[in-house]
Amino acid sequence: MSGETGALYVVRGPTHDAQRTFHPVRPATLADVPQLEALMAPFVATGDLLPRSNYDLCRHIKEYVVVEAGGEIVACGALKIYSPALAEVAGLAVRDDWQGRGLGKRVVEALIVEARGQGLAEVLALTRKPDFFYRLGFALSDRHHFPIKVWADCARCPRQFCCDEIAVTMK
């Protein structure tokens, strides 16, 4: 992201206190695509994430960041830029056995840093877990304030007529 190659954030792994290891949030690469597909698949199956084809992931790989542990990707997220003023946190996933360890928070924080570095004034998320985003400083919003998002993604979503996601934003 922004041409950076180093770690954006560091997170603790699921080890005992005496053996803590650190896992950086880093930009995703094309080599990560198969693991991204596997990580996201359970969330796509439950409707928590939109399906993304291998082609879409490859084409938009520079939007993604990942957390890797032991050679496996355990968390990911993307920053989708819609305009010079608006971006979205999308594709946020944390593997079940790594949840509750702050990885989702670290991924979102890294994406917010990227958004601010790009000069974006507002970041939105559509979510079924708004409390997670509220704890990070997002506020309730209305998806209809973001017609470009609705046009770009919601129109092709299988749940477009029965959407239960809540719009949240950070300005």
C-alpha positions in Angstrom: 0.0 0.0 0.0 1.4 3.3 -1.0 4.5 1.5 -2.2 5.5 0.5 1.3 7.0 -2.9 1.9 7.4 -3.0 5.7 5.0 -3.8 8.4 2.2 -1.4 9.0 1.3 -2.7 12.5 2.3 -5.5 14.7 0.0 -8.0 16.5 0.5 -10.7 19.1 0.0 -14.3 18.1 -1.9 -16.9 20.0 0.9 -18.2 22.1 1.7 -18.3 25.8 3.0 -15.0 27.4 6.5 -16.4 27.6 6.5 -17.3 23.9 4.8 -14.3 22.3 5.5 -13.7 18.7 4.7 -10.7 16.6 2.9 -10.8 13.3 3.0 -7.7 11.1 0.1 -6.4 9.0 1.6 -6.2 5.5 0.5 -5.5 2.0 -0.9 -8.6 0.3 0.8 -10.1 -2.8 -0.4 -12.2 -5.7 1.1 -15.2 -3.9 -1.4 -14.7 -1.1 -4.5 -15.1 -3.3 -5.1 -18.8 -2.7 -4.9 -18.3 1.0 -7.1 -15.2 0.8 -9.7 -17.3 -1.0 -9.6 -20.0 1.7 -9.7 -17.5 4.6 -12.7 -15.6 3.1 -14.7 -18.7 2.0 -16.4 -19.4 5.3 -17.4 -15.7 5.6 -18.8 -15.8 2.0 -20.7 -18.9 2.9 -22.5 -17.2 5.8 -23.1 -14.0 3.8 -20.8 -11.9 5.9 -18.6 -11.2 2.9 -19.4 -10.7 -0.7 -18.0 -13.4 -3.0 -14.7 -12.4 -4.7 -13.4 -14.4 -7.6 -9.8 -15.3 -8.0 -9.7 -12.8 -10.9 -11.1 -10.0 -8.6 -8.6 -10.7 -5.9 -5.7 -10.7 -8.3 -6.9 -7.5 -10.0 -7.4 -5.7 -6.6 -4.6 -7.3 -4.6 -3.0 -3.9 -3.9 -6.1 -3.0 -1.9 -5.5 -5.8 0.6 -3.4 -6.2 3.7 -2.8 -9.4 5.5 -1.6 -10.8 8.8 0.5 -14.0 8.4 1.5 -16.4 11.1 3.5 -19.6 10.6 3.3 -19.1 6.8 -0.5 -19.0 6.9 -2.7 -15.9 6.4 -4.9 -15.5 9.4 -6.5 -12.1 8.8 -7.1 -9.8 5.9 -8.9 -6.6 4.9 -9.1 -4.2 1.9 -9.3 -0.5 1.4 -11.5 0.2 -1.6 -11.2 3.7 -2.8 -14.4 5.1 -4.5 -13.4 8.8 -4.9 -10.8 11.3 -3.7 -12.9 11.7 -0.5 -14.3 8.2 0.2 -13.0 4.7 0.8 -14.4 1.5 2.3 -13.0 -1.1 4.6 -14.0 -4.3 2.9 -13.2 -8.0 2.9 -12.3 -8.0 6.6 -11.8 -11.5 7.8 -10.0 -13.2 10.7 -9.6 -16.9 10.9 -11.8 -18.4 13.7 -8.9 -19.7 15.8 -7.3 -16.2 15.7 -10.4 -14.2 16.6 -10.5 -12.2 19.8 -6.7 -11.4 19.6 -7.0 -7.9 18.1 -6.1 -8.8 14.5 -9.3 -7.3 13.0 -8.7 -4.1 14.9 -5.1 -4.0 13.7 -6.1 -4.6 10.1 -8.7 -1.8 10.2 -6.2 0.5 11.9 -3.7 -0.2 9.1 -6.4 0.5 6.5 -7.3 3.8 8.2 -3.7 4.9 8.3 -3.5 4.2 4.5 -6.8 6.1 3.9 -5.5 9.1 5.8 -2.2 8.9 4.0 -4.1 9.1 0.7 -5.9 12.2 2.0 -9.3 10.5 2.2 -11.8 12.4 4.4 -14.2 9.5 5.1 -14.0 5.7 5.4 -17.1 3.6 5.5 -17.9 0.0 6.2 -21.1 -2.1 5.7 -21.2 -4.6 8.5 -23.3 -7.0 10.5 -21.0 -6.2 13.5 -21.3 -2.5 14.0 -20.2 -2.6 17.6 -16.7 -3.7 16.5 -16.5 -0.6 14.3 -18.0 1.7 17.0 -15.2 0.7 19.3 -12.7 1.8 16.7 -14.3 5.3 16.3 -16.8 4.7 13.5 -20.3 6.1 13.8 -23.7 5.0 12.5 -24.6 6.2 9.0 -27.0 5.5 6.1 -25.9 3.6 3.1 -27.9 5.9 0.9 -25.4 8.6 1.6 -23.0 6.6 -0.5 -24.6 6.1 -3.9 -21.2 5.3 -5.5 -20.8 2.3 -3.1 -24.4 1.2 -3.8 -23.9 1.4 -7.5 -20.5 -0.3 -7.5 -21.2 -3.2 -5.2 -24.7 -3.4 -3.8 -26.3 -3.7 -7.2 -24.5 -7.0 -7.8 -24.9 -8.4 -4.3 -27.1 -11.5 -3.9 -28.6 -9.9 -0.8 -29.4 -6.5 -2.3 -33.1 -6.7 -1.6 -32.8 -8.1 1.9 -29.6 -6.5 3.1 -29.1 -6.5 6.9 -25.8 -4.7 6.9 -25.4 -1.5 8.8 -23.4 1.5 7.4 -20.8 3.0 9.7 -18.3 5.8 8.9 -15.2 7.4 10.2 -14.5 11.0 9.3 
